[in-house]
Amino acid sequence: MAIVFIRTLILYLLVLIGVRLMGKRQVSELQTSELVTTILLSNISIMPIQETSIPLFYGIVPLLSLICFEVILSFVCLKSSKTRHLISGRPKAVINNGVINQKLLLDLRLSVDDLMAQLRQQQIFDIRDVELAMLEINGTLSVYQKFNSRNITTQMLNIKDTKENNNEPQFIIISDGTIIEDNLNLCNKNKNWLDLILKSENQSLKNILLMTSDSKDNYVLIPKEIKNS
């Protein structure tokens, strides 16, 4: 039993490293090569776990090889557009000027039901509202709506940008008692500023559930309901 546990732990860490090296994509956002590598990693890693008679080395070598292949291929695709298009393909305009490209749908083996389902996921229920729809290389649909169907923007209403209505994004500064230093730097803040805020709020770092802030000193602080002693 101990041997199975150790083998599982080692292979788990290797697969975790491999997936981490491929980036932080969701399954639906994986490129073709990344999806193939992910499937192979899961299949190869399960064999040495189930069959203890198989040397662990026989599982580690192909795992490391696949990880290296994927990293090298990603680098080549980054530098070469031809290789990138060969491996991952190109975006396709399934709707252009409001007209569905039926031949392309057939070539892509994409049914009208699939197309309408992806449009509904973007809150579009009328095909006449679509000016352009691009099927991206990861299978998602990017939609550009016709002018009369778009959401109203401040530009349409001719509202000028002022300091009063120009809100900045909030970054997580503290998460469950832990300081996110990268986000603190994005807000052009430092720990001295954070200490002053906590002191003014009469709070300690370990008792903060969440704190967000922007660069204009606008912050939101949520203490834990059950404070740590």
Secondary structure, DSSP 4 states (H G I P E B T S, - for coil): -HHHHHHHHHHHHHHHHHHHHT-S--GGG--HHHHHHHHHHHHHHHHHHH-TTS-THHHHHHHHHHHHHHHHHHHHHHH-HHHHHHHH---EEEEETTEE-HHHHHHTT--HHHHHHHHHHTT---GGGEEEEEE-TTS-EEEEE-GGGSPP-TTTTTPPP-TTT-PPPPEEEEETTEE-HHHHHHTT--HHHHHHHHHHTT--GGGEEEEEE-TTS-EEEEE-SS---
